Amino acid sequence: IMTSATATEPPCPIAPLHNLPLPRPSHFSHLYKPNAAGKTIVLGIEGSANKCGVGVLAYDPQTSTYQTLSNPRKTYISPKGCGFLPKETSWHHQSHLVSIIRAALNEAYPNESHPQRHLSAIAFTLGPGMGGPLKTCAMAARSLSLLWKIPLIAVNHCIAHIEMGRVATSASDPVVLYVSGGNTQVIAYSDGRYRIFGETIDIAVGNCLDRFARVVGLSNDPSPGYNIELEARKHSKETPLKFVELPYVVKGMDVSFSGLLTHIEELTRRKDFVKDGQKQNEKQFTTADLCYSLQETIFAMLIEITERTMAHCGQNSVLIVGGVGCNLRLQHMMADMVSDRGGTLCAMDHRYCIDNGAMIAQAGMFGLQFGSEDMLVRMEDTECRQRFRTDQVEVVWRPKTRGKHA
């Protein structure tokens, strides 16, 4: 089962990001060349999990802006009650990647018979992620690089989420809450790298939500986390849901979700649990009650460690990225906390929170334009890395300033 989505936006200016001055393309003429119109165009390929996306991103030196020209993606949706496995997910990506690349190029250049001639480079997800899907997309990127004789850019998936968020929201130096199916991190920039101040010590927040959705029989279409959000939205002043107390596990700057998940799974086996239908007494609780309680508990945990990072770093803005980041309840809770501190919240919807090719192209664009040695790789150095931490990449496009937290 597949779903598709695309997203194009007006040009985003580079000035609000306060990056380092952009080197002239002639400085890296041995690496890449702008197209005939003087624009630098990068095609990004993302496939680290169940989303397979391709984005085409342009930099216009005349206006100093970045623009997403196309960003189609398809999602492998597993049957209800099942997660997505590497083998089936790889098959999905193999079946659709060529058509998605063609769709991205045709959308970016609808009247061109050879749109690839505009490209300056190809960016792909090096890691982290699931081995099979990563290798599928990396193989496609290598093939196109050789076929079209343009350079390869290896991108860290986490860095891509951050840079897409910074560009889309014009956030120069935020504390970043990165929440997805495979990652949960609170991040701040310092001295050339994105430093991880807090993270999950077991499973990611999205994995916790997905596994609970399977327990209570919620659909994976369009995503289990979104269907949990819909159940939780049944809470209102007129018809309040019951809050079921769950383990709240914050350990310093880190969080833990595995024990919480075990506890809430055990609750679904109690006789007081009503999976379908109405409650008959005050002791009983429904699927909606548990979805509401789960969201309130885990989001409060995330906001606590984010606020602690803000205080430690002396920052007043927060950027939420990753698939779970488009949850409106999380955004509202974070906005309340940030507002109380006199700060600003930078958030996005599903077009750029959820894995997509444009975010890979955006991070790849920065790596290309600033000549990143970590990212501009030789063909023999393109082996995918399932474990690839955010702080392993030198962020050469940002000033090496030390904040209060350095």
C-alpha positions in Angstrom: 0.0 0.0 0.0 1.4 3.4 -0.9 0.6 7.0 -0.3 2.2 9.9 -2.2 2.7 13.6 -1.3 4.6 16.5 -2.8 5.5 19.9 -1.6 6.8 23.1 -3.2 7.3 26.3 -1.4 8.2 29.9 -2.2 12.0 30.7 -2.1 13.6 30.8 1.4 16.2 33.5 2.0 19.6 32.4 3.3 20.3 35.6 5.3 18.2 34.8 8.4 20.2 31.6 9.0 23.4 33.5 9.8 25.6 30.9 8.1 29.1 31.6 7.0 29.5 33.6 3.8 28.8 31.4 0.8 32.0 30.7 -1.2 31.9 31.4 -4.9 31.2 28.3 -7.0 34.6 29.0 -8.7 36.3 28.2 -5.4 35.0 24.6 -5.7 35.0 24.4 -9.5 36.8 21.1 -9.3 33.8 19.7 -7.3 30.7 21.0 -9.1 29.4 23.6 -11.5 26.1 25.6 -11.5 23.8 25.1 -14.4 23.5 27.3 -17.5 21.3 29.7 -15.6 23.8 30.1 -12.9 21.8 28.1 -10.3 23.0 25.2 -8.2 20.6 22.3 -8.3 20.8 19.3 -6.1 18.6 16.1 -6.3 18.2 14.5 -2.9 17.2 10.8 -2.3 15.8 9.7 1.0 14.9 6.1 2.0 16.1 5.4 5.5 12.8 3.9 6.7 9.4 3.4 5.1 9.3 6.7 3.2 10.9 6.9 -0.2 11.3 10.4 -1.3 13.1 12.5 -4.0 13.5 16.2 -3.8 14.9 18.8 -6.3 16.3 21.9 -4.6 17.7 25.1 -6.3 19.9 27.9 -5.1 19.5 31.2 -6.9 22.6 33.4 -6.4 20.6 36.4 -7.8 18.2 36.4 -4.9 20.3 34.4 -2.4 17.4 32.0 -1.8 16.8 28.2 -1.7 13.7 26.8 -3.3 12.1 23.3 -3.3 11.2 22.7 -7.0 9.7 19.3 -6.3 9.4 16.8 -3.4 7.3 13.7 -4.2 7.4 10.7 -1.9 5.7 7.3 -1.4 5.2 5.5 1.9 5.2 1.8 2.5 2.2 1.1 4.8 2.2 -2.3 6.5 -1.0 -4.2 7.4 -2.8 -3.3 10.6 -1.1 -4.8 13.6 2.3 -5.2 11.8 5.4 -3.0 11.7 7.4 -2.5 8.5 10.2 -4.9 8.0 13.5 -4.2 6.2 12.9 -6.7 3.4 9.4 -5.6 2.5 10.4 -1.9 2.8 13.4 -2.5 0.5 11.1 -4.1 -2.1 8.8 -1.1 -1.9 11.6 1.3 -2.5 13.0 -0.8 -5.3 9.6 -0.8 -7.0 9.0 2.9 -6.8 12.3 4.8 -6.7 12.8 5.2 -10.4 9.3 6.5 -11.0 9.7 8.9 -8.1 13.0 10.3 -9.5 11.3 10.7 -12.9 8.3 12.4 -11.2 10.6 14.8 -9.2 12.5 15.8 -12.3 9.4 16.2 -14.5 7.8 18.4 -11.8 10.9 20.6 -11.4 11.4 20.9 -15.2 8.0 20.1 -16.8 8.9 21.1 -20.3 12.4 19.5 -20.4 13.2 16.3 -22.2 16.6 16.0 -20.4 16.0 17.7 -17.0 19.1 16.0 -15.5 21.3 18.4 -17.4 20.4 21.1 -14.8 21.7 19.1 -11.8 25.0 20.0 -10.1 25.0 17.0 -7.7 23.1 14.1 -6.2 22.6 13.8 -2.4 21.6 10.6 -0.6 21.0 9.4 2.9 24.2 7.7 4.1 22.5 6.9 7.5 21.3 6.3 10.1 18.4 4.0 9.2 17.4 0.5 8.1 20.1 -1.3 6.2 18.0 -2.6 3.3 16.2 0.6 2.4 19.3 2.7 2.8 21.2 0.4 0.4 18.5 0.6 -2.2 18.5 4.4 -2.4 22.3 4.5 -2.2 22.6 2.2 -5.1 20.3 4.4 -7.2 22.3 7.5 -6.2 25.6 5.9 -7.2 24.2 4.7 -10.5 22.9 8.2 -11.4 26.1 9.8 -10.3 28.1 7.6 -12.7 25.5 7.9 -15.5 25.2 11.7 -15.3 28.8 12.4 -14.3 28.0 14.6 -11.3 29.3 14.3 -7.7 27.8 12.4 -4.8 27.0 13.9 -1.5 26.5 11.6 1.5 24.1 13.1 4.0 23.4 12.4 7.7 19.6 11.9 8.0 19.5 13.8 11.3 21.4 16.8 10.0 19.1 16.9 7.0 16.0 17.2 9.3 17.7 20.1 11.2 18.8 22.1 8.1 15.5 21.7 6.4 13.8 23.0 9.5 16.2 25.9 9.8 15.7 27.0 6.2 11.9 26.5 6.1 11.3 28.4 9.4 14.2 30.9 9.1 15.5 29.7 12.5 19.2 30.7 12.9 20.3 29.0 16.1 17.5 27.1 17.8 17.4 24.3 20.3 16.3 21.4 18.3 13.9 18.6 19.4 14.3 15.8 16.9 11.5 13.2 17.4 10.8 10.4 14.9 10.3 6.7 14.7 14.0 6.0 15.1 15.4 9.0 16.9 14.7 11.1 19.9 17.3 13.8 20.6 17.5 17.3 22.1 20.2 19.1 20.1 22.0 22.5 20.2 24.8 23.8 17.9 28.3 24.5 19.4 31.8 24.8 17.9 31.1 23.3 14.5 28.9 20.4 15.4 25.3 19.7 16.5 25.7 18.5 20.1 23.3 16.1 21.7 22.2 17.3 25.1 19.6 14.7 25.8 18.2 11.6 24.1 16.3 8.4 24.6 18.2 5.6 26.4 16.1 2.9 24.8 13.4 3.2 22.1 12.5 6.3 20.1 9.3 8.2 20.9 7.8 7.3 17.4 8.6 3.6 17.9 6.8 3.8 21.3 3.7 5.3 19.6 3.8 2.9 16.7 4.0 -0.2 18.9 1.2 0.9 21.1 -1.0 1.6 18.0 -0.4 -2.0 17.0 -1.4 -3.3 20.4 -4.8 -1.5 20.3 -5.4 -2.3 16.7 -5.1 1.2 15.1 -4.4 1.4 11.4 -1.0 2.2 9.9 -2.6 4.4 7.3 -1.5 7.1 7.0 0.6 6.4 10.1 0.0 4.9 13.5 1.2 8.0 15.4 -1.3 10.1 13.5 -4.2 7.8 14.3 -3.2 7.9 18.0 -3.3 11.7 17.7 -6.8 11.5 16.2 -8.0 9.3 19.1 -6.5 11.8 21.6 -8.2 14.7 20.0 -11.6 13.3 21.2 -10.6 15.0 24.5 -12.4 18.3 25.0 -13.8 20.4 27.9 -17.3 19.2 27.0 -16.3 15.5 26.7 -13.1 15.1 28.6 -11.2 11.8 28.3 -9.9 10.0 31.4 -6.2 10.6 32.2 -4.6 7.3 33.1 -1.4 7.8 35.1 1.6 6.3 33.4 5.3 6.1 34.3 7.1 9.4 33.8 10.8 8.5 33.1 13.2 11.4 32.8 16.7 10.7 33.9 18.7 13.9 33.9 18.7 15.0 30.3 17.6 11.7 28.9 14.2 9.9 28.6 13.1 6.3 28.6 10.0 4.9 26.9 10.4 1.1 27.0 9.0 0.7 30.6 6.2 3.1 29.9 5.3 1.1 26.8 5.3 -2.2 28.8 3.1 -0.7 31.4 0.5 0.7 29.0 0.5 -2.7 27.1 -0.3 -4.4 30.4 -3.2 -2.0 31.0 -4.8 -3.2 27.7 -5.0 -6.7 29.2 -7.0 -5.6 32.2 -10.7 -6.2 32.5 -11.3 -2.5 32.9 -10.0 -1.8 29.4 -12.7 -1.2 26.8 -11.2 -1.5 23.4 -14.4 -0.7 21.5 -17.7 0.8 22.8 -18.6 3.0 25.8 -17.4 2.9 29.4 -20.0 1.5 31.9 -18.3 2.8 35.1 -15.6 5.2 36.2 -13.0 2.5 36.6 -13.0 1.6 33.0 -10.9 3.3 30.3 -11.0 3.2 26.5 -8.5 3.2 23.7 -9.0 7.0 23.3 -8.3 7.4 27.1 -5.0 5.6 26.7 -4.0 7.4 23.5 -4.6 10.8 25.3 -2.8 9.7 28.4 0.2 8.4 26.4 0.6 11.6 24.4 0.3 13.9 27.4 2.9 11.9 29.4 5.6 11.4 26.7 5.2 14.9 25.3 5.6 16.4 28.8 8.8 14.4 29.2 10.2 15.8 26.0 9.3 19.3 26.8 11.0 19.1 30.2 14.3 18.1 28.7 13.9 20.7 25.9 13.3 23.4 28.5 16.3 22.3 30.5 18.5 22.5 27.3 17.2 26.0 26.6 18.1 27.2 30.1 21.5 25.6 29.9 22.3 27.0 26.4 20.8 30.4 27.0 18.5 30.0 23.9 15.0 31.3 23.4 13.8 29.4 20.3 12.9 25.8 19.7 12.7 24.0 16.4 10.8 20.7 16.2 11.8 18.3 13.5 11.1 14.6 12.6 7.9 12.7 11.8 6.5 13.1 15.3 7.1 16.8 15.1 4.0 17.4 13.0 1.8 16.3 16.0 -0.3 19.3 16.8 -0.6 18.5 20.5 3.2 18.4 20.8 3.5 21.7 19.0 0.8 23.3 21.3 2.4 22.1 24.5 5.9 23.2 23.3 4.5 26.6 22.3 3.1 27.1 25.8 6.4 26.4 27.4 8.4 28.5 24.9 5.9 31.4 25.3 6.3 31.3 29.1 10.0 31.8 28.5 9.5 34.7 26.1 10.8 32.6 23.2 9.5 31.4 19.8 8.6 28.0 18.5 9.6 27.0 14.9 7.5 24.1 13.7 6.4 22.6 10.4 3.7 20.4 9.0 3.9 16.9 7.4 5.4 18.2 4.2 8.8 18.7 5.8 8.6 17.0 9.2 8.1 13.6 7.7 11.1 12.1 5.8 11.4 13.6 2.4 13.9 14.1 -0.4 14.1 17.9 -0.2 15.7 17.8 3.3 18.5 15.5 1.9 18.9 17.9 -1.0 19.1 20.9 1.4 21.8 19.4 3.7 23.6 18.1 0.6 23.4 21.6 -0.9 25.2 23.1 2.1 27.8 20.3 2.0 28.4 21.0 -1.7 28.5 24.7 -1.5 30.9 24.8 1.5 33.1 21.8 0.3 32.4 19.5 3.2 35.0 16.7 3.3 32.6 14.6 5.4 29.9 14.8 2.8 31.6 15.0 -0.6 32.6 11.3 -0.8 34.3 9.0 -3.2 32.3 6.2 -4.7 34.2 3.6 -2.5 33.2 5.6 0.7 29.4 5.4 0.1 28.7 2.4 2.2 25.6 3.0 4.3 25.9 3.5 8.0 23.0 2.3 10.1 24.5 3.9 13.1 25.5 7.5 12.3 25.1 10.0 15.1 24.2 13.6 14.7 27.4 14.9 16.3 29.7 12.9 14.0 29.4 15.4 11.2 31.3 18.7 11.1 28.9 21.5 10.2 31.2 23.6 8.0 28.5 26.1 6.9 28.0 27.5 10.3 30.4 29.8 12.3 32.5 27.9 14.9 31.3 30.1 17.7 31.1 28.8 21.3 27.8 29.3 23.1 27.2 29.5 26.8 27.1 25.7 26.8 30.5 25.1 25.3 
